[in-house]
Amino acid sequence: MTVGETLAGCLLITGTPGAGKTTVSQLVAERLPRAARVDGDVFGIMLVSGGANMLDEEGRWNPGPDGQHQLRLRMINLCSVADNFAEAGFTPVADSVVETREELRFIAGRLRSRPLMLVVLCPPLEVARHRNATRAVETRVDYDFAPLARNQRRELGDLGWWLDSGEQAAEETADLIVAEAARRAVVPESVLGS
């Protein structure tokens, strides 16, 4: 596919904090003729009160039952908005952390847009940590996301397109995704169980 062509379905870009999801998803959407960026974090920010603490007492990522419920609500909203854009003729470029196969199956079960393309940005952990440490304080995470990276690899390692963007400029990564996602990132329906 070349810049200017439509990308059918829904493109889901995931990875750890600092992997480049926000920047790359924006650049990918800008390269497509009709696209919308659907930022999963926005649905958490919309909670004005009653938001769950996603960290435990030691500062580790560990959402309790209420946090899990709110993360599920984010996924529901992400899927609904992505489908709304797809039905209006826009390619949804969704940006959200997906850690487990169960989460991916849940998304696939809610999302009507097909095919579902999964791109996992996976720069080396030290690159992601550096990017996280040097970004604006309000977007920085303060927990160790090495366990997330390990779990993503264990749970999703055989699905989608794992793209090491550690030595690429964000623009290069976006160009590559636009050119190759339809061929390399489609998740088979048989794997998703939908």
Backbone as CSV, one residue per row, in Angstrom:
resi,resn,N_x,N_y,N_z,CA_x,CA_y,CA_z,C_x,C_y,C_z
1,MET,0.832,-1.177,0.000,0.000,0.000,0.000,0.878,1.243,0.000
2,THR,0.429,2.281,-0.644,1.172,3.530,-0.676,0.377,4.611,0.036
3,VAL,1.069,5.678,0.411,0.400,6.815,1.035,-0.661,7.312,0.068
4,GLY,-1.837,7.590,0.564,-2.935,8.038,-0.272,-3.964,6.945,-0.512
5,GLU,-3.614,5.698,-0.281,-4.561,4.596,-0.420,-5.280,4.372,0.901
6,THR,-6.474,3.825,0.803,-7.262,3.516,1.989,-6.753,2.234,2.622
7,LEU,-6.811,2.172,3.923,-6.460,0.979,4.677,-7.756,0.456,5.278
8,ALA,-8.226,-0.697,4.807,-9.495,-1.248,5.278,-9.323,-1.843,6.668
9,GLY,-10.396,-1.800,7.445,-10.385,-2.406,8.764,-9.968,-1.438,9.845
10,CYS,-9.499,-2.002,10.949,-9.045,-1.214,12.093,-7.591,-1.545,12.388
11,LEU,-6.788,-0.538,12.535,-5.382,-0.696,12.876,-5.223,-0.397,14.361
12,LEU,-4.745,-1.364,15.115,-4.530,-1.221,16.553,-3.035,-1.220,16.812
13,ILE,-2.533,-0.113,17.334,-1.115,0.029,17.638,-0.952,-0.037,19.148
14,THR,-0.112,-0.968,19.602,0.104,-1.147,21.027,1.598,-1.241,21.313
15,GLY,1.926,-1.400,22.568,3.306,-1.466,23.031,3.364,-0.935,24.448
16,THR,4.542,-0.909,25.011,4.711,-0.389,26.368,4.682,1.132,26.352
17,PRO,4.607,1.766,27.520,4.864,3.196,27.562,6.242,3.480,26.936
18,GLY,6.345,4.560,26.201,7.612,4.932,25.576,7.905,4.215,24.279
19,ALA,7.013,3.322,23.856,7.241,2.588,22.607,7.004,3.471,21.386
20,GLY,6.207,4.527,21.548,5.929,5.432,20.435,4.512,5.362,19.916
21,LYS,3.600,4.753,20.652,2.232,4.561,20.189,1.544,5.863,19.799
22,THR,1.601,6.845,20.659,0.902,8.110,20.431,1.435,8.815,19.194
23,THR,2.734,8.975,19.132,3.353,9.680,18.009,3.126,8.939,16.705
24,VAL,3.383,7.643,16.712,3.288,6.855,15.479,1.842,6.754,15.003
25,SER,0.899,6.540,15.912,-0.498,6.432,15.474,-0.979,7.735,14.850
26,GLN,-0.557,8.858,15.396,-0.909,10.159,14.807,-0.323,10.279,13.405
27,LEU,0.942,9.924,13.250,1.598,10.023,11.943,0.984,9.064,10.927
28,VAL,0.618,7.863,11.355,-0.039,6.920,10.448,-1.367,7.504,9.971
29,ALA,-2.168,8.009,10.897,-3.462,8.586,10.522,-3.290,9.756,9.559
30,GLU,-2.263,10.557,9.758,-2.021,11.689,8.864,-1.654,11.243,7.456
31,ARG,-1.106,10.047,7.312,-0.669,9.552,6.010,-1.784,8.884,5.209
32,LEU,-2.879,8.588,5.858,-4.006,7.945,5.181,-4.994,9.017,4.723
33,PRO,-5.700,8.790,3.596,-6.587,9.826,3.059,-7.803,10.113,3.925
34,ARG,-8.300,9.096,4.634,-9.455,9.263,5.532,-9.195,8.401,6.752
35,ALA,-8.757,9.017,7.830,-8.392,8.266,9.024,-8.677,9.081,10.271
36,ALA,-8.890,8.370,11.362,-9.096,9.002,12.665,-8.228,8.272,13.679
37,ARG,-7.549,9.028,14.520,-6.771,8.434,15.601,-7.680,8.284,16.812
38,VAL,-7.753,7.081,17.347,-8.592,6.798,18.512,-7.650,6.452,19.660
39,ASP,-7.480,7.388,20.579,-6.531,7.272,21.683,-7.213,6.638,22.892
40,GLY,-6.799,5.418,23.240,-7.396,4.715,24.376,-7.256,5.452,25.693
41,ASP,-6.183,6.230,25.857,-5.982,6.963,27.112,-7.059,8.019,27.340
42,VAL,-7.610,8.558,26.257,-8.629,9.608,26.374,-9.820,9.113,27.194
43,PHE,-10.163,7.828,27.029,-11.335,7.308,27.734,-11.090,7.185,29.233
44,GLY,-9.844,7.065,29.641,-9.516,7.107,31.068,-9.530,8.536,31.593
45,ILE,-9.035,9.457,30.783,-8.994,10.870,31.171,-10.402,11.430,31.339
46,MET,-11.358,10.868,30.607,-12.744,11.355,30.687,-13.365,11.131,32.060
47,LEU,-12.830,10.179,32.825,-13.363,9.946,34.167,-12.991,11.129,35.059
48,VAL,-13.968,11.901,35.432,-13.737,13.107,36.227,-13.603,12.770,37.711
49,SER,-14.370,11.819,38.173,-14.282,11.391,39.557,-14.519,9.884,39.616
50,GLY,-14.011,9.270,40.666,-14.210,7.845,40.862,-13.237,6.958,40.122
51,GLY,-12.216,7.563,39.517,-11.224,6.766,38.796,-10.418,5.895,39.751
52,ALA,-10.184,4.656,39.346,-9.435,3.712,40.185,-7.946,3.994,40.120
53,ASN,-7.256,3.738,41.226,-5.806,3.802,41.242,-5.292,2.520,40.597
54,MET,-4.473,2.657,39.568,-3.995,1.490,38.834,-2.679,0.933,39.396
55,LEU,-2.124,1.587,40.420,-0.859,1.153,41.015,-1.097,0.628,42.426
56,ASP,-0.281,-0.347,42.838,-0.389,-0.845,44.205,0.460,0.009,45.144
57,GLU,0.553,-0.388,46.407,1.279,0.413,47.407,2.760,0.557,47.095
58,GLU,3.332,-0.395,46.354,4.752,-0.335,45.980,4.980,0.417,44.671
59,GLY,3.902,0.962,44.094,4.039,1.733,42.863,4.098,0.882,41.607
60,ARG,3.707,-0.388,41.711,3.692,-1.271,40.540,2.314,-1.225,39.885
61,TRP,2.309,-1.412,38.561,1.047,-1.495,37.828,0.290,-2.712,38.334
62,ASN,-0.860,-2.480,38.944,-1.616,-3.576,39.528,-3.042,-3.103,39.788
63,PRO,-3.813,-2.883,38.703,-5.189,-2.426,38.913,-6.007,-3.501,39.603
64,GLY,-6.718,-3.126,40.627,-7.594,-4.069,41.322,-8.855,-4.310,40.504
65,PRO,-9.865,-4.912,41.119,-11.105,-5.209,40.394,-11.759,-3.971,39.778
66,ASP,-11.782,-2.862,40.519,-12.377,-1.642,39.979,-11.534,-1.105,38.820
67,GLY,-10.221,-1.174,38.956,-9.337,-0.754,37.869,-9.521,-1.613,36.634
68,GLN,-9.646,-2.933,36.825,-9.878,-3.838,35.691,-11.195,-3.505,34.995
69,HIS,-12.203,-3.216,35.783,-13.502,-2.842,35.214,-13.379,-1.560,34.384
70,GLN,-12.641,-0.582,34.909,-12.479,0.677,34.181,-11.625,0.497,32.926
71,LEU,-10.626,-0.375,32.972,-9.835,-0.664,31.767,-10.711,-1.333,30.708
72,ARG,-11.589,-2.215,31.129,-12.516,-2.870,30.203,-13.447,-1.832,29.579
73,LEU,-13.911,-0.870,30.395,-14.772,0.200,29.885,-14.039,1.031,28.832
74,ARG,-12.754,1.284,29.041,-11.953,1.993,28.030,-11.956,1.228,26.711
75,MET,-11.779,-0.102,26.793,-11.751,-0.916,25.573,-13.102,-0.883,24.857
76,ILE,-14.178,-0.947,25.629,-15.520,-0.885,25.034,-15.690,0.418,24.279
77,ASN,-15.302,1.524,24.910,-15.441,2.834,24.274,-14.534,2.969,23.063
78,LEU,-13.316,2.455,23.160,-12.388,2.490,22.034,-12.995,1.766,20.835
79,CYS,-13.561,0.591,21.066,-14.159,-0.183,19.970,-15.359,0.539,19.363
80,SER,-16.208,1.102,20.211,-17.397,1.805,19.711,-17.007,2.989,18.840
81,VAL,-16.057,3.780,19.306,-15.632,4.957,18.549,-14.930,4.539,17.260
82,ALA,-14.075,3.521,17.338,-13.395,3.033,16.129,-14.415,2.572,15.098
83,ASP,-15.418,1.814,15.523,-16.447,1.358,14.591,-17.241,2.515,14.001
84,ASN,-17.544,3.514,14.810,-18.262,4.682,14.290,-17.477,5.342,13.163
85,PHE,-16.173,5.505,13.362,-15.355,6.097,12.306,-15.291,5.189,11.083
86,ALA,-15.116,3.892,11.297,-15.032,2.954,10.168,-16.322,2.970,9.358
87,GLU,-17.454,2.982,10.040,-18.734,2.999,9.342,-18.948,4.289,8.554
88,ALA,-18.275,5.350,8.949,-18.360,6.624,8.227,-17.288,6.735,7.133
89,GLY,-16.507,5.660,6.937,-15.524,5.658,5.856,-14.133,6.112,6.244
90,PHE,-13.852,6.157,7.540,-12.519,6.539,8.014,-11.812,5.306,8.571
91,THR,-10.527,5.192,8.328,-9.747,4.119,8.928,-9.466,4.479,10.379
92,PRO,-9.941,3.677,11.336,-9.583,3.958,12.725,-8.163,3.461,13.014
93,VAL,-7.347,4.356,13.539,-5.998,4.016,13.978,-6.028,4.126,15.495
94,ALA,-6.217,2.982,16.151,-6.392,2.955,17.599,-5.043,2.794,18.287
95,ASP,-4.896,3.478,19.400,-3.654,3.505,20.170,-4.016,3.159,21.609
96,SER,-3.607,1.964,22.034,-3.942,1.542,23.394,-2.997,0.433,23.825
97,VAL,-2.770,0.339,25.115,-1.983,-0.775,25.640,-2.875,-2.007,25.671
98,VAL,-2.439,-3.058,25.003,-3.102,-4.363,25.057,-2.047,-5.318,25.576
99,GLU,-2.316,-5.910,26.716,-1.299,-6.734,27.372,-1.492,-8.221,27.146
100,THR,-2.741,-8.657,27.072,-2.992,-10.103,27.048,-3.816,-10.520,25.839
101,ARG,-3.771,-11.798,25.562,-4.588,-12.382,24.495,-6.065,-12.231,24.839
102,GLU,-6.408,-12.356,26.112,-7.796,-12.180,26.533,-8.279,-10.770,26.198
103,GLU,-7.444,-9.753,26.459,-7.823,-8.377,26.120,-7.999,-8.222,24.614
104,LEU,-7.092,-8.808,23.843,-7.202,-8.709,22.387,-8.475,-9.398,21.895
105,ARG,-8.796,-10.551,22.456,-10.025,-11.252,22.078,-11.255,-10.430,22.452
106,PHE,-11.200,-9.781,23.611,-12.321,-8.936,24.023,-12.517,-7.812,23.015
107,ILE,-11.422,-7.159,22.629,-11.502,-6.085,21.635,-12.067,-6.626,20.327
108,ALA,-11.549,-7.745,19.873,-12.012,-8.327,18.610,-13.490,-8.690,18.668
109,GLY,-13.948,-9.125,19.829,-15.350,-9.471,19.985,-16.277,-8.270,19.962
110,ARG,-15.773,-7.121,20.374,-16.578,-5.886,20.395,-16.473,-5.114,19.090
111,LEU,-15.355,-5.244,18.431,-15.049,-4.446,17.246,-15.663,-5.105,16.014
112,ARG,-16.459,-4.353,15.273,-17.050,-4.882,14.041,-16.134,-4.673,12.840
113,SER,-15.266,-3.679,12.886,-14.385,-3.355,11.760,-13.417,-4.503,11.507
114,ARG,-13.305,-4.897,10.274,-12.404,-5.969,9.886,-11.687,-5.611,8.604
115,PRO,-10.462,-6.082,8.421,-9.729,-6.920,9.349,-9.195,-6.111,10.537
116,LEU,-8.873,-6.833,11.604,-8.183,-6.225,12.739,-6.694,-6.421,12.507
117,MET,-5.979,-5.312,12.439,-4.528,-5.342,12.262,-3.884,-4.906,13.568
118,LEU,-2.953,-5.708,14.062,-2.268,-5.431,15.320,-0.802,-5.150,15.037
119,VAL,-0.346,-3.969,15.428,1.072,-3.620,15.358,1.552,-3.398,16.779
120,VAL,2.533,-4.187,17.190,3.125,-4.045,18.512,4.466,-3.347,18.335
121,LEU,4.552,-2.094,18.763,5.826,-1.384,18.724,6.676,-1.920,19.864
122,CYS,7.849,-2.441,19.526,8.667,-3.103,20.551,10.129,-2.681,20.454
123,PRO,10.400,-1.392,20.672,11.813,-1.004,20.744,12.442,-1.676,21.960
124,PRO,13.767,-1.776,22.007,14.399,-2.316,23.213,13.920,-1.565,24.450
125,LEU,13.821,-2.271,25.559,13.287,-1.694,26.788,14.037,-0.428,27.208
126,GLU,15.350,-0.421,27.029,16.103,0.779,27.430,15.731,1.987,26.567
127,VAL,15.379,1.758,25.305,14.935,2.852,24.432,13.583,3.371,24.912
128,ALA,12.648,2.456,25.194,11.328,2.867,25.689,11.451,3.606,27.021
129,ARG,12.334,3.133,27.904,12.531,3.824,29.188,13.081,5.233,28.979
130,HIS,14.031,5.374,28.063,14.597,6.700,27.783,13.522,7.630,27.219
131,ARG,12.747,7.129,26.273,11.677,7.952,25.689,10.679,8.373,26.765
132,ASN,10.316,7.446,27.644,9.382,7.759,28.712,9.973,8.819,29.645
133,ALA,11.241,8.684,29.985,11.884,9.615,30.929,12.043,11.015,30.358
134,THR,12.080,11.142,29.031,12.332,12.443,28.423,11.076,13.114,27.880
135,ARG,9.915,12.508,28.078,8.702,13.155,27.584,8.093,14.028,28.679
136,ALA,7.076,14.771,28.319,6.438,15.703,29.255,5.974,14.965,30.499
137,VAL,6.140,15.598,31.637,5.859,14.960,32.920,4.418,14.457,33.005
138,GLU,3.466,15.164,32.403,2.062,14.744,32.492,1.760,13.484,31.660
139,THR,2.659,13.117,30.761,2.457,11.896,29.962,3.413,10.773,30.373
140,ARG,4.278,11.050,31.305,5.267,10.069,31.767,4.632,9.097,32.744
141,VAL,5.050,7.832,32.671,4.605,6.864,33.675,5.743,6.641,34.656
142,ASP,5.369,6.375,35.910,6.367,6.256,36.967,6.505,4.845,37.512
143,TYR,6.037,3.872,36.779,6.175,2.487,37.225,7.085,1.732,36.250
144,ASP,7.610,0.634,36.706,8.476,-0.206,35.871,7.600,-1.011,34.923
145,PHE,7.746,-0.754,33.617,6.903,-1.467,32.655,7.604,-2.666,32.021
146,ALA,8.730,-3.103,32.590,9.385,-4.333,32.120,8.459,-5.551,32.259
147,PRO,7.711,-5.697,33.365,6.785,-6.841,33.435,5.715,-6.803,32.333
148,LEU,5.238,-5.610,32.001,4.273,-5.460,30.908,4.884,-5.945,29.593
149,ALA,6.115,-5.522,29.322,6.790,-5.929,28.079,6.930,-7.448,28.005
150,ARG,7.320,-8.062,29.120,7.465,-9.525,29.148,6.123,-10.218,28.927
151,ASN,5.094,-9.698,29.582,3.778,-10.315,29.463,3.217,-10.147,28.048
152,GLN,3.400,-8.975,27.460,2.956,-8.784,26.078,3.630,-9.793,25.151
153,ARG,4.919,-9.978,25.311,5.650,-10.912,24.453,5.144,-12.341,24.656
154,ARG,4.919,-12.707,25.906,4.442,-14.063,26.197,3.028,-14.274,25.654
155,GLU,2.163,-13.298,25.842,0.752,-13.443,25.483,0.466,-13.196,24.001
156,LEU,1.164,-12.232,23.409,0.827,-11.792,22.052,1.940,-12.025,21.040
157,GLY,3.026,-12.650,21.480,4.225,-12.765,20.646,4.041,-13.406,19.298
158,ASP,3.002,-14.211,19.134,2.780,-14.874,17.853,1.672,-14.207,17.034
159,LEU,1.202,-13.047,17.471,0.100,-12.370,16.794,0.539,-11.020,16.243
160,GLY,-0.042,-10.640,15.136,0.199,-9.327,14.567,1.623,-9.145,14.085
161,TRP,2.044,-7.913,14.071,3.349,-7.521,13.550,4.132,-6.848,14.676
162,TRP,5.208,-7.482,15.098,6.084,-6.941,16.129,7.152,-6.114,15.426
163,LEU,7.115,-4.812,15.657,7.959,-3.879,14.927,8.927,-3.194,15.890
164,ASP,10.205,-3.510,15.757,11.243,-2.878,16.569,11.540,-1.512,15.965
165,SER,11.023,-0.489,16.613,11.179,0.879,16.121,12.292,1.623,16.862
166,GLY,13.134,0.886,17.550,14.156,1.507,18.390,15.149,2.372,17.647
167,GLU,15.481,2.007,16.413,16.462,2.784,15.649,15.831,3.556,14.507
168,GLN,14.511,3.654,14.502,13.800,4.379,13.447,13.258,5.694,13.980
169,ALA,13.222,6.679,13.108,12.478,7.900,13.424,11.000,7.549,13.356
170,ALA,10.184,8.265,14.099,8.744,7.988,14.120,8.151,8.048,12.716
171,GLU,8.640,8.962,11.885,8.145,9.091,10.513,8.441,7.830,9.697
172,GLU,9.617,7.255,9.908,9.970,6.009,9.209,9.057,4.870,9.647
173,THR,8.802,4.793,10.931,7.923,3.747,11.451,6.528,3.898,10.865
174,ALA,6.018,5.120,10.838,4.679,5.365,10.283,4.625,5.001,8.806
175,ASP,5.629,5.383,8.045,5.653,5.037,6.617,5.636,3.531,6.422
176,LEU,6.399,2.824,7.230,6.469,1.372,7.136,5.125,0.734,7.477
177,ILE,4.473,1.234,8.502,3.167,0.696,8.886,2.151,0.915,7.780
178,VAL,2.112,2.107,7.225,1.171,2.381,6.130,1.424,1.439,4.959
179,ALA,2.686,1.209,4.650,3.040,0.374,3.500,2.811,-1.114,3.738
180,GLU,2.970,-1.588,4.978,3.036,-3.032,5.230,1.944,-3.613,6.132
181,ALA,1.187,-2.792,6.830,0.248,-3.331,7.827,-0.776,-4.281,7.222
182,ALA,-1.312,-3.961,6.076,-2.335,-4.816,5.473,-1.785,-6.206,5.167
183,ARG,-0.498,-6.309,4.958,0.130,-7.591,4.641,0.680,-8.298,5.878
184,ARG,1.192,-7.526,6.854,1.935,-8.128,7.956,1.215,-8.145,9.303
185,ALA,0.165,-7.343,9.480,-0.398,-7.136,10.815,-1.770,-7.766,11.038
186,VAL,-2.390,-8.326,10.008,-3.746,-8.863,10.166,-3.734,-10.057,11.118
187,VAL,-4.644,-10.008,12.087,-4.790,-11.099,13.045,-5.892,-12.018,12.519
188,PRO,-5.589,-13.289,12.306,-6.597,-14.217,11.765,-7.802,-14.355,12.697
189,GLU,-8.982,-14.387,12.119,-10.200,-14.551,12.901,-10.162,-15.852,13.712
190,SER,-9.562,-16.886,13.171,-9.513,-18.173,13.867,-8.757,-18.078,15.186
191,VAL,-7.764,-17.199,15.253,-6.987,-17.012,16.482,-7.801,-16.226,17.501
192,LEU,-8.591,-15.281,17.005,-9.349,-14.418,17.895,-10.583,-15.102,18.466
193,GLY,-11.007,-16.148,17.821,-12.185,-16.858,18.303,-13.465,-16.103,18.113
194,SER,-13.471,-15.197,17.118,-14.718,-14.447,16.888,-15.332,-14.826,15.572
